[in-house]
Amino acid sequence: MSDARPLLEVHDVHKAYGRHRVLRGVDMELRAGRLAGVVGENGSGKSTLLRILAGRLRPDRGVVKGPGRIGYCPQETVLNPAFTVEQHLELFRVAYGLPGLDRAHELLETLHFADYRRHRIGTLSGGTQQKLNLVLALMHDPPLLLLDEPYQGFDWEAYQRFWELAGQLRAVGRSCLVVTHIAYDTSRFDDLWRLDAGRLVDDARRGG
């Protein structure tokens, strides 16, 4: 399912840290029901761009227009090692104002780690913690999901399940924007940009 109207619009976004200019005029449009990627070398500014799109960082100048609800999955998990998986779900349920945890539990099943619900975060592998990070970003069913190297630490089965989930989201009109330095993922995207010298270069358009 794809929608002609832009879900996300980015115009002339700039960001510098001191004298180091990271973003030098980023432009982007992303429609609903798309799986999109931004590729670039480490240190090219991908995470900075994603933080700006998520509203976690202010650009020096430029405009970002997006939906009111966004799911943001940073590269580094922000989890309390003393809490269990289920306690994290309950905290985020309250924060999102959700009536229950049905969607969260469905996502746990999809990613095959429902058996870890009572495990403390400090006992889990990095890949399993990243699965929880993804569930927390998705459990309120946002129209736009922003993902920073989302499958870091995944084994092959979890990696495949991630892409199956991404396809399911696209099929119901949700959009996912993934930033990655792994070039072999690029054939999976409908829209693909390369972040080069602080600007986005449109590498490919797929899927109509």
Residue frames as a rotation matrix with the C-alpha (Angstrom) as fourth column:
MET 1
0.582 0.813 0.000 0.00
0.813 -0.582 0.000 0.00
0.000 0.000 -1.000 0.00
SER 2
-0.595 -0.801 -0.064 1.44
0.793 -0.599 0.111 3.37
-0.127 0.016 0.992 -1.01
ASP 3
0.539 0.752 -0.380 0.13
0.708 -0.649 -0.280 6.89
-0.457 -0.118 -0.882 -0.67
ALA 4
0.278 -0.426 0.861 1.04
0.780 -0.423 -0.462 9.75
0.561 0.799 0.215 -3.01
ARG 5
0.812 0.044 0.582 1.12
-0.194 -0.920 0.340 12.38
0.550 -0.389 -0.739 -0.24
PRO 6
-0.252 -0.965 -0.076 4.42
-0.129 0.111 -0.985 12.86
0.959 -0.238 -0.152 1.60
LEU 7
0.702 0.369 -0.609 4.43
0.505 0.345 0.791 11.42
0.502 -0.863 0.056 5.11
LEU 8
0.385 -0.690 -0.612 7.80
0.611 -0.306 0.730 13.01
-0.691 -0.656 0.304 5.84
GLU 9
0.765 -0.175 0.620 9.17
0.439 -0.563 -0.700 16.19
0.471 0.808 -0.354 4.26
VAL 10
0.366 -0.757 -0.542 12.70
0.642 -0.217 0.736 17.45
-0.674 -0.617 0.407 4.89
HIS 11
0.792 -0.037 0.609 13.93
0.483 -0.573 -0.662 20.71
0.374 0.818 -0.436 3.37
ASP 12
0.301 -0.758 0.578 17.45
-0.046 -0.617 -0.785 22.18
0.952 0.210 -0.221 3.49
VAL 13
0.997 0.067 -0.029 18.46
0.020 0.142 0.990 20.71
0.071 -0.988 0.140 6.86
HIS 14
0.180 -0.974 0.141 21.88
-0.192 -0.176 -0.966 21.73
0.965 0.147 -0.218 8.16
LYS 15
0.999 0.033 0.016 23.75
-0.020 0.138 0.990 20.64
0.030 -0.990 0.139 11.27
ALA 16
0.192 -0.981 0.034 27.28
-0.120 -0.058 -0.991 21.40
0.974 0.187 -0.129 12.48
TYR 17
0.839 -0.128 -0.528 29.23
0.543 0.221 0.810 20.52
0.013 -0.967 0.255 15.61
GLY 18
0.163 -0.762 -0.627 31.49
0.242 -0.585 0.774 23.48
-0.956 -0.278 0.089 16.08
ARG 19
-0.147 -0.317 -0.937 33.32
-0.775 -0.552 0.308 23.95
-0.615 0.771 -0.165 12.79
HIS 20
-0.940 -0.195 0.281 32.51
-0.026 0.860 0.510 20.44
-0.341 0.472 -0.813 11.60
ARG 21
-0.240 0.876 -0.419 29.59
-0.937 -0.322 -0.135 20.65
-0.254 0.360 0.898 9.17
VAL 22
-0.691 0.024 0.723 27.83
-0.066 0.993 -0.096 17.28
-0.720 -0.114 -0.685 9.25
LEU 23
0.025 0.772 0.635 24.65
0.890 0.272 -0.366 18.00
-0.455 0.574 -0.680 7.26
ARG 24
-0.751 -0.474 -0.460 24.88
0.192 -0.823 0.535 20.56
-0.632 0.313 0.709 4.45
GLY 25
-0.455 0.667 -0.590 21.37
-0.843 -0.536 0.044 20.89
-0.287 0.517 0.806 3.07
VAL 26
-0.948 0.136 0.287 19.46
0.160 0.985 0.062 17.61
-0.274 0.104 -0.956 3.31
ASP 27
-0.325 0.883 -0.340 16.26
-0.939 -0.344 0.005 17.27
-0.112 0.321 0.940 1.29
MET 28
-0.998 0.049 -0.030 13.94
0.046 0.995 0.084 14.26
0.034 0.083 -0.996 1.42
GLU 29
-0.154 0.984 0.088 10.34
-0.987 -0.157 0.035 13.23
0.049 -0.081 0.996 0.84
LEU 30
-0.993 -0.106 -0.046 8.94
-0.101 0.989 -0.109 9.92
0.057 -0.104 -0.993 2.03
ARG 31
-0.255 0.960 -0.118 5.45
-0.737 -0.114 0.666 8.67
0.626 0.257 0.736 1.26
ALA 32
0.087 0.397 0.914 3.27
-0.871 0.476 -0.124 6.36
-0.484 -0.785 0.387 3.34
GLY 33
0.847 0.313 0.430 3.69
-0.168 0.925 -0.342 2.62
-0.504 0.217 0.836 2.77
ARG 34
0.684 -0.685 -0.251 7.36
-0.351 -0.008 -0.936 2.77
0.639 0.729 -0.246 1.83
LEU 35
0.789 -0.604 -0.114 10.48
0.469 0.472 0.747 0.98
-0.397 -0.643 0.655 3.01
ALA 36
0.855 -0.436 0.280 13.32
-0.122 -0.694 -0.709 3.47
0.504 0.573 -0.647 2.67
GLY 37
0.587 -0.733 -0.344 17.03
0.789 0.424 0.444 3.44
-0.179 -0.532 0.827 3.38
VAL 38
0.853 -0.515 0.088 19.84
-0.480 -0.839 -0.255 5.91
0.205 0.175 -0.963 3.92
VAL 39
0.731 -0.675 -0.099 23.29
0.682 0.724 0.100 4.42
0.004 -0.140 0.990 3.44
GLY 40
0.704 -0.582 0.406 26.62
-0.395 -0.796 -0.458 6.01
0.591 0.162 -0.791 4.18
GLU 41
-0.132 -0.863 -0.488 29.98
0.249 0.448 -0.859 5.44
0.960 -0.235 0.155 5.73
ASN 42
0.366 0.134 -0.921 30.45
0.925 0.053 0.376 5.49
0.100 -0.990 -0.105 9.48
GLY 43
-0.348 -0.477 -0.807 30.73
0.636 -0.753 0.170 9.11
-0.689 -0.454 0.565 10.61
SER 44
-0.757 0.054 0.651 28.85
0.580 -0.404 0.708 10.46
0.301 0.913 0.274 7.58
GLY 45
-0.892 0.419 0.168 26.04
-0.451 -0.826 -0.338 11.90
-0.002 -0.378 0.926 9.73
LYS 46
-0.504 0.737 -0.450 23.37
0.051 0.545 0.837 9.20
0.862 0.399 -0.313 9.41
SER 47
-0.291 0.381 -0.878 22.61
0.927 0.339 -0.160 9.04
0.237 -0.860 -0.452 13.14
THR 48
-0.843 -0.034 -0.537 22.59
0.216 -0.936 -0.280 12.84
-0.492 -0.352 0.796 13.38
LEU 49
-0.793 0.581 -0.185 20.03
-0.446 -0.346 0.826 13.00
0.415 0.737 0.533 10.58
LEU 50
-0.309 0.716 -0.626 17.84
0.422 0.693 0.585 10.36
0.852 -0.083 -0.516 12.19
ARG 51
-0.505 0.080 -0.859 17.91
0.842 -0.170 -0.511 12.13
-0.187 -0.982 0.019 15.56
ILE 52
-0.920 0.194 -0.339 16.78
-0.240 -0.966 0.097 15.33
-0.309 0.170 0.936 13.83
LEU 53
-0.591 0.729 -0.344 13.95
-0.305 0.193 0.933 13.50
0.747 0.656 0.108 12.06
ALA 54
-0.218 0.475 -0.852 12.89
0.724 0.664 0.186 11.97
0.655 -0.577 -0.489 15.39
GLY 55
0.584 0.445 0.679 12.83
-0.014 -0.831 0.557 15.38
0.812 -0.335 -0.479 17.08
ARG 56
0.746 -0.365 -0.557 15.68
0.664 0.343 0.664 14.46
-0.052 -0.866 0.498 19.43
LEU 57
-0.329 -0.895 -0.303 18.07
0.725 -0.445 0.526 17.05
-0.605 -0.046 0.795 17.98
ARG 58
0.668 0.560 -0.490 17.44
0.169 -0.756 -0.632 20.52
-0.724 0.340 -0.600 16.58
PRO 59
0.272 -0.572 0.774 18.90
0.956 0.068 -0.286 21.35
0.111 0.817 0.566 13.17
ASP 60
-0.609 -0.525 -0.595 20.85
0.548 -0.821 0.162 24.58
-0.573 -0.227 0.788 12.78
ARG 61
-0.409 0.619 -0.671 18.44
-0.704 -0.682 -0.200 25.45
-0.582 0.390 0.714 10.00
GLY 62
-0.875 0.197 -0.442 15.93
-0.242 0.612 0.753 23.75
0.419 0.765 -0.488 7.76
VAL 63
-0.138 0.937 0.321 12.43
-0.988 -0.108 -0.111 22.29
-0.069 -0.333 0.940 8.08
VAL 64
-0.977 -0.030 -0.210 11.22
-0.043 0.997 0.057 18.82
0.208 0.064 -0.976 9.02
LYS 65
-0.197 0.967 0.159 7.51
-0.980 -0.191 -0.054 17.99
-0.022 -0.166 0.986 8.65
GLY 66
-0.854 -0.105 -0.510 6.35
-0.162 0.985 0.068 14.58
0.495 0.140 -0.857 9.79
PRO 67
0.113 0.939 -0.325 3.46
0.173 0.304 0.937 12.74
0.978 -0.162 -0.128 11.42
GLY 68
0.401 0.123 0.908 2.58
-0.755 -0.517 0.404 13.37
0.519 -0.847 -0.114 15.05
ARG 69
0.746 -0.120 0.655 3.50
-0.398 0.708 0.583 9.83
-0.534 -0.696 0.481 16.08
ILE 70
0.374 -0.719 -0.586 6.94
-0.698 0.198 -0.688 8.47
0.610 0.667 -0.428 15.28
GLY 71
0.973 -0.219 0.076 8.70
0.121 0.761 0.638 5.31
-0.197 -0.611 0.767 16.39
TYR 72
0.518 -0.856 -0.007 12.41
-0.727 -0.436 -0.530 5.84
0.451 0.279 -0.848 16.96
CYS 73
0.964 -0.268 0.001 14.86
0.241 0.871 0.428 2.97
-0.116 -0.412 0.904 17.41
PRO 74
0.611 -0.787 -0.084 18.37
-0.791 -0.610 -0.036 4.32
-0.023 0.089 -0.996 18.15
GLN 75
0.231 -0.626 -0.744 21.49
-0.366 0.653 -0.663 2.28
0.901 0.426 -0.078 17.57
GLU 76
-0.860 -0.506 -0.073 22.27
-0.087 0.284 -0.955 2.16
0.504 -0.815 -0.288 21.28
THR 77
0.014 0.902 -0.431 19.51
0.554 0.352 0.755 0.68
0.833 -0.249 -0.495 23.41
VAL 78
-0.600 -0.087 0.795 18.24
-0.519 -0.714 -0.470 2.84
0.608 -0.695 0.384 26.27
LEU 79
0.403 0.701 -0.588 17.13
-0.046 0.658 0.752 0.14
0.914 -0.276 0.298 28.67
ASN 80
0.241 -0.256 0.936 17.38
-0.957 -0.223 0.186 -0.36
0.162 -0.941 -0.299 32.43
PRO 81
-0.441 -0.505 -0.742 19.42
-0.479 0.832 -0.281 -3.52
0.759 0.231 -0.609 33.11
ALA 82
-0.961 0.066 0.269 17.57
-0.227 0.373 -0.900 -4.13
-0.160 -0.925 -0.344 36.40
PHE 83
-0.093 0.994 -0.061 14.10
-0.789 -0.111 -0.605 -4.18
-0.608 -0.008 0.794 34.79
THR 84
-0.360 0.090 0.929 12.51
0.359 0.932 0.049 -7.11
-0.861 0.351 -0.368 33.01
VAL 85
-0.934 0.112 0.338 11.23
0.321 -0.148 0.935 -7.08
0.155 0.983 0.102 29.44
GLU 86
-0.077 0.996 -0.036 7.64
0.880 0.085 0.468 -6.97
0.469 0.004 -0.883 30.72
GLN 87
0.167 0.089 -0.982 8.39
0.749 -0.659 0.068 -4.03
-0.641 -0.747 -0.177 33.03
HIS 88
-0.829 -0.470 -0.305 9.76
0.134 -0.695 0.706 -2.07
-0.544 0.544 0.639 30.07
LEU 89
-0.693 0.636 0.340 6.60
0.519 0.113 0.847 -2.84
0.501 0.763 -0.409 28.10
GLU 90
0.219 0.818 -0.532 4.42
0.972 -0.133 0.195 -1.62
0.088 -0.559 -0.824 30.97
LEU 91
-0.232 -0.379 -0.896 6.43
0.486 -0.843 0.230 1.61
-0.843 -0.382 0.380 31.37
PHE 92
-0.981 -0.171 -0.093 6.08
0.001 -0.479 0.878 2.39
-0.195 0.861 0.470 27.67
ARG 93
-0.383 0.918 0.098 2.40
0.813 0.285 0.507 1.40
0.438 0.274 -0.856 27.69
VAL 94
0.275 0.451 -0.849 1.78
0.835 -0.550 -0.022 4.10
-0.477 -0.703 -0.528 30.28
ALA 95
-0.502 -0.573 -0.648 3.96
0.184 -0.803 0.567 6.61
-0.845 0.165 0.509 28.42
TYR 96
-0.984 0.140 0.113 2.10
0.103 -0.075 0.992 6.00
0.147 0.987 0.060 25.15
GLY 97
-0.523 0.843 0.128 -1.32
-0.741 -0.375 -0.557 5.97
-0.421 -0.387 0.820 26.85
LEU 98
-0.582 0.264 -0.769 -2.18
-0.481 0.651 0.588 2.52
0.656 0.712 -0.252 25.52
PRO 99
0.350 0.816 0.460 -5.07
-0.893 0.143 0.426 0.51
0.282 -0.560 0.779 26.97
GLY 100
0.848 -0.043 0.528 -3.15
-0.195 0.902 0.386 -2.76
-0.493 -0.430 0.757 26.91
LEU 101
-0.104 -0.991 -0.082 -0.11
-0.667 0.009 0.745 -4.69
-0.738 0.132 -0.662 25.70
ASP 102
0.640 0.442 0.629 -1.71
0.086 0.772 -0.629 -6.78
-0.764 0.457 0.456 22.95
ARG 103
0.946 -0.293 -0.138 0.34
-0.210 -0.232 -0.950 -5.22
0.247 0.928 -0.281 20.16
ALA 104
0.158 -0.936 0.313 3.58
-0.986 -0.165 0.004 -5.43
0.048 -0.310 -0.950 22.17
HIS 105
-0.006 -0.121 0.993 3.02
-0.436 0.894 0.106 -9.12
-0.900 -0.432 -0.058 22.90
GLU 106
0.900 0.342 0.269 2.23
0.112 0.416 -0.902 -9.76
-0.421 0.843 0.336 19.24
LEU 107
0.687 -0.708 -0.164 5.56
-0.602 -0.428 -0.675 -8.16
0.408 0.562 -0.720 18.29
LEU 108
-0.046 -0.684 0.728 7.38
-0.892 0.356 0.278 -10.31
-0.449 -0.637 -0.626 20.86
GLU 109
0.401 0.283 0.871 5.91
0.024 0.948 -0.318 -13.38
-0.916 0.148 0.374 19.17
THR 110
0.998 0.009 -0.064 6.82
-0.063 -0.122 -0.991 -12.12
-0.017 0.992 -0.122 15.71
LEU 111
0.376 -0.926 0.043 10.44
-0.764 -0.336 -0.551 -11.58
0.524 0.174 -0.834 16.73
HIS 112
0.515 -0.083 -0.853 10.55
0.163 0.987 0.002 -14.88
0.842 -0.140 0.522 18.65
PHE 113
-0.676 -0.729 -0.109 11.44
0.147 0.012 -0.989 -13.67
0.722 -0.685 0.099 22.12
ALA 114
0.259 0.875 0.408 8.15
-0.480 -0.250 0.841 -13.92
0.838 -0.414 0.356 24.02
ASP 115
0.581 -0.063 -0.811 9.82
0.531 0.785 0.319 -16.43
0.616 -0.617 0.490 26.37
TYR 116
-0.481 -0.868 -0.120 12.06
0.711 -0.306 -0.633 -13.63
0.512 -0.390 0.765 27.67
ARG 117
0.236 0.676 0.698 9.25
0.173 -0.736 0.654 -11.49
0.956 -0.034 -0.291 29.09
ARG 118
0.984 0.175 -0.026 10.29
0.045 -0.108 0.993 -12.08
0.171 -0.979 -0.114 32.71
HIS 119
0.278 -0.955 -0.100 14.03
0.949 0.289 -0.127 -11.88
0.150 -0.060 0.987 32.07
ARG 120
0.588 -0.205 -0.782 16.00
0.234 -0.883 0.407 -8.90
-0.774 -0.422 -0.472 33.37
ILE 121
0.976 -0.153 -0.153 17.62
-0.203 -0.409 -0.889 -6.82
0.073 0.899 -0.431 30.65
GLY 122
0.297 -0.941 0.161 21.09
-0.933 -0.250 0.259 -7.23
-0.204 -0.227 -0.952 32.14
THR 123
-0.081 -0.294 0.952 20.95
-0.216 0.938 0.271 -10.98
-0.973 -0.184 -0.139 31.45
LEU 124
0.773 0.508 0.379 20.09
0.255 0.298 -0.920 -10.63
-0.580 0.808 0.101 27.75
SER 125
-0.218 -0.824 0.523 22.41
0.877 0.070 0.476 -10.58
-0.429 0.562 0.707 24.76
GLY 126
-0.698 -0.127 -0.705 22.86
-0.068 -0.968 0.241 -7.39
-0.713 0.216 0.667 22.76
GLY 127
-0.931 0.355 -0.088 20.78
-0.053 0.109 0.993 -8.80
0.362 0.929 -0.083 19.90
THR 128
-0.294 0.858 -0.421 17.88
0.884 0.412 0.223 -9.67
0.365 -0.306 -0.879 22.21
GLN 129
-0.290 0.136 -0.947 18.02
0.572 -0.769 -0.286 -6.21
-0.767 -0.624 0.146 23.78
GLN 130
-0.921 -0.074 -0.383 17.83
-0.240 -0.666 0.707 -4.75
-0.307 0.743 0.595 20.28
LYS 131
-0.649 0.760 -0.044 14.65
0.502 0.470 0.726 -6.77
0.573 0.449 -0.686 19.64
LEU 132
-0.020 0.630 -0.776 13.09
0.964 -0.194 -0.182 -5.13
-0.266 -0.752 -0.603 22.71
ASN 133
-0.631 -0.290 -0.720 14.28
0.147 -0.955 0.256 -1.74
-0.762 0.056 0.645 21.47
LEU 134
-0.961 0.276 -0.031 12.38
-0.055 -0.080 0.995 -2.40
0.272 0.958 0.092 18.23
VAL 135
-0.311 0.890 -0.334 9.23
0.841 0.421 0.339 -3.53
0.443 -0.176 -0.879 20.03
LEU 136
-0.181 0.202 -0.963 9.23
0.742 -0.615 -0.268 -0.39
-0.646 -0.763 -0.038 22.23
ALA 137
-0.832 -0.187 -0.522 9.44
-0.153 -0.827 0.541 1.78
-0.533 0.530 0.660 19.11
LEU 138
-0.866 0.444 -0.231 6.58
-0.152 0.206 0.967 -0.08
0.477 0.872 -0.111 17.41
MET 139
-0.771 0.542 -0.334 4.11
0.637 0.646 -0.420 -0.95
-0.012 -0.537 -0.844 20.16
HIS 140
-0.291 0.697 -0.656 2.06
0.132 -0.649 -0.749 2.26
-0.947 -0.305 0.097 19.71
ASP 141
0.116 0.360 0.926 1.68
0.884 0.387 -0.262 1.56
-0.452 0.849 -0.274 15.95
PRO 142
-0.035 -0.184 -0.982 3.32
-0.079 -0.979 0.186 4.73
-0.996 0.084 0.020 14.59
PRO 143
0.919 0.392 0.043 2.87
0.028 0.046 -0.999 5.62
-0.393 0.919 0.031 10.91
LEU 144
0.619 -0.781 -0.075 6.61
-0.374 -0.209 -0.904 6.27
0.690 0.588 -0.422 10.62
LEU 145
0.914 -0.405 -0.011 9.41
0.243 0.527 0.814 4.17
-0.324 -0.747 0.581 12.10
LEU 146
0.634 -0.774 -0.002 12.97
-0.626 -0.511 -0.589 5.52
0.455 0.375 -0.808 12.19
LEU 147
0.968 -0.233 0.091 15.64
0.162 0.862 0.481 2.84
-0.190 -0.451 0.872 12.62
ASP 148
0.476 -0.877 -0.068 19.37
-0.873 -0.461 -0.158 3.31
0.107 0.134 -0.985 13.24
GLU 149
-0.527 -0.680 -0.509 21.26
-0.650 0.709 -0.273 0.11
0.547 0.187 -0.816 12.30
PRO 150
0.217 0.800 0.560 18.26
-0.960 0.072 0.270 -1.84
0.175 -0.596 0.783 13.69
TYR 151
0.923 0.199 -0.329 19.55
-0.194 0.980 0.048 -5.39
0.332 0.019 0.943 13.21
GLN 152
-0.047 -0.983 0.179 22.91
-0.689 -0.098 -0.718 -4.91
0.723 -0.157 -0.673 14.90
GLY 153
-0.659 -0.302 0.689 23.64
-0.732 0.469 -0.495 -8.05
-0.174 -0.830 -0.530 16.90
PHE 154
0.469 0.875 0.117 20.85
-0.791 0.475 -0.385 -10.08
-0.393 0.088 0.915 15.28
ASP 155
-0.515 -0.484 0.707 21.50
-0.033 0.835 0.549 -13.65
-0.856 0.260 -0.446 14.25
TRP 156
-0.996 0.047 -0.074 20.39
-0.074 -0.011 0.997 -14.73
0.046 0.999 0.015 10.77
GLU 157
-0.440 0.893 -0.099 16.91
0.856 0.450 0.255 -15.84
0.272 0.028 -0.962 11.86
ALA 158
0.051 0.435 -0.899 16.25
0.688 -0.668 -0.284 -12.58
-0.724 -0.604 -0.333 13.71
TYR 159
-0.723 -0.391 -0.570 17.59
-0.140 -0.724 0.675 -10.64
-0.677 0.568 0.469 10.72
GLN 160
-0.890 0.441 0.117 15.13
0.281 0.329 0.901 -12.41
0.359 0.835 -0.417 8.40
ARG 161
-0.107 0.894 -0.435 12.26
0.994 0.100 -0.038 -11.83
0.010 -0.437 -0.900 10.83
PHE 162
-0.354 -0.071 -0.933 13.11
0.292 -0.956 -0.038 -8.14
-0.888 -0.286 0.359 10.95
TRP 163
-0.935 -0.050 -0.352 12.66
-0.298 -0.429 0.853 -7.83
-0.194 0.902 0.386 7.20
GLU 164
-0.605 0.793 -0.075 9.43
0.652 0.547 0.524 -9.85
0.457 0.268 -0.848 7.31
LEU 165
-0.038 0.565 -0.824 8.11
0.867 -0.392 -0.308 -7.43
-0.497 -0.726 -0.475 9.94
ALA 166
-0.625 -0.255 -0.738 9.20
-0.055 -0.928 0.368 -4.44
-0.779 0.271 0.566 7.85
GLY 167
-0.959 0.284 -0.021 7.28
0.020 0.143 0.989 -5.86
0.284 0.948 -0.143 4.90
GLN 168
-0.278 0.891 -0.359 4.17
0.941 0.328 0.083 -6.36
0.192 -0.315 -0.930 7.03
LEU 169
-0.181 0.158 -0.971 4.33
0.512 -0.828 -0.230 -2.74
-0.840 -0.538 0.069 8.18
ARG 170
-0.883 -0.196 -0.426 4.69
-0.240 -0.591 0.770 -1.49
-0.402 0.783 0.475 4.62
ALA 171
-0.811 0.582 0.058 1.71
0.433 0.530 0.729 -3.60
0.394 0.617 -0.682 3.52
VAL 172
0.116 0.888 -0.446 -0.59
0.993 -0.095 0.069 -1.80
0.019 -0.451 -0.892 5.98
GLY 173
0.635 0.227 0.738 0.61
0.469 -0.873 -0.135 1.67
0.613 0.432 -0.661 4.99
ARG 174
0.842 -0.445 -0.304 3.35
0.105 -0.417 0.903 2.25
-0.529 -0.793 -0.304 7.56
SER 175
0.747 -0.664 0.022 6.73
-0.146 -0.197 -0.969 3.59
0.648 0.721 -0.244 6.46
CYS 176
0.770 -0.613 -0.179 10.14
0.441 0.307 0.844 2.55
-0.462 -0.728 0.506 7.74
LEU 177
0.768 -0.636 0.081 13.30
-0.379 -0.552 -0.743 4.58
0.517 0.540 -0.665 7.28
VAL 178
0.846 -0.529 -0.069 16.47
0.460 0.658 0.597 2.60
-0.270 -0.537 0.799 7.98
VAL 179
0.644 -0.755 -0.122 19.95
-0.741 -0.576 -0.346 4.08
0.191 0.313 -0.930 8.19
THR 180
0.831 -0.367 0.418 22.76
0.179 0.888 0.423 1.62
-0.527 -0.277 0.804 7.66
HIS 181
0.119 -0.846 -0.519 26.33
-0.837 -0.367 0.407 1.31
-0.535 0.386 -0.752 6.43
ILE 182
-0.408 -0.229 0.884 25.66
0.059 0.959 0.276 -2.20
-0.911 0.164 -0.378 5.06
ALA 183
-0.556 0.112 -0.824 25.40
-0.750 -0.496 0.438 -1.91
-0.360 0.861 0.360 1.29
TYR 184
-0.974 0.124 -0.189 23.99
-0.004 0.825 0.565 -5.40
0.227 0.551 -0.803 0.64
ASP 185
-0.508 0.846 -0.165 20.63
0.537 0.161 -0.828 -4.45
-0.673 -0.509 -0.536 2.16
THR 186
-0.711 0.165 -0.684 19.89
-0.330 -0.937 0.118 -1.88
-0.621 0.310 0.720 -0.52
SER 187
-0.897 0.379 -0.227 17.86
-0.096 0.335 0.937 -4.14
0.432 0.862 -0.264 -2.84
ARG 188
-0.539 0.711 -0.452 15.17
0.842 0.472 -0.262 -4.40
0.027 -0.521 -0.853 -0.16
PHE 189
-0.517 0.276 -0.810 14.27
0.302 -0.827 -0.475 -0.70
-0.801 -0.490 0.343 -0.24
ASP 190
0.454 0.709 0.540 11.60
0.856 -0.177 -0.486 1.10
-0.249 0.683 -0.687 -2.26
ASP 191
0.898 -0.194 0.396 13.49
-0.057 -0.942 -0.332 4.38
0.437 0.275 -0.856 -1.81
LEU 192
0.519 -0.798 -0.307 17.21
0.839 0.407 0.362 4.67
-0.164 -0.445 0.880 -1.30
TRP 193
0.907 -0.308 0.286 19.48
-0.223 -0.929 -0.294 7.60
0.357 0.203 -0.912 -0.58
ARG 194
0.236 -0.902 -0.363 23.22
0.884 0.354 -0.306 7.86
0.404 -0.248 0.880 -0.02
LEU 195
0.969 0.000 -0.245 24.46
0.133 -0.840 0.526 10.41
-0.206 -0.543 -0.814 2.51
ASP 196
0.208 -0.905 0.370 27.55
0.975 0.160 -0.155 11.90
0.081 0.393 0.916 0.93
ALA 197
-0.729 -0.614 0.302 29.37
0.574 -0.789 -0.219 15.09
0.373 0.013 0.928 1.95
GLY 198
-0.862 0.362 -0.354 26.43
0.122 -0.531 -0.839 16.15
-0.492 -0.766 0.414 4.10
ARG 199
-0.315 0.782 -0.538 23.77
-0.913 -0.405 -0.054 15.79
-0.261 0.474 0.841 1.41
LEU 200
-0.002 0.415 0.910 21.41
-0.041 0.909 -0.414 13.02
-0.999 -0.038 0.015 0.31
VAL 201
-0.650 -0.195 -0.735 21.89
-0.743 -0.040 0.668 11.58
-0.159 0.980 -0.119 -3.16
ASP 202
0.419 0.879 0.229 18.92
-0.725 0.476 -0.497 9.68
-0.546 0.042 0.837 -4.60
ASP 203
-0.625 -0.764 0.161 20.45
-0.557 0.581 0.593 6.30
-0.547 0.281 -0.788 -5.48
ALA 204
-0.944 0.318 -0.092 17.38
0.177 0.718 0.673 4.35
0.280 0.619 -0.734 -6.56
ARG 205
-0.388 0.904 0.181 13.61
-0.868 -0.293 -0.400 4.42
-0.308 -0.312 0.899 -6.76
ARG 206
-0.960 0.070 -0.273 11.80
-0.032 0.935 0.353 1.12
0.280 0.347 -0.895 -6.63
GLY 207
-0.712 0.686 -0.152 8.26
0.627 0.523 -0.577 -0.10
-0.317 -0.506 -0.802 -6.33
GLY 208
-0.220 0.673 0.706 6.46
0.806 -0.283 0.520 2.62
0.550 0.683 -0.480 -8.27
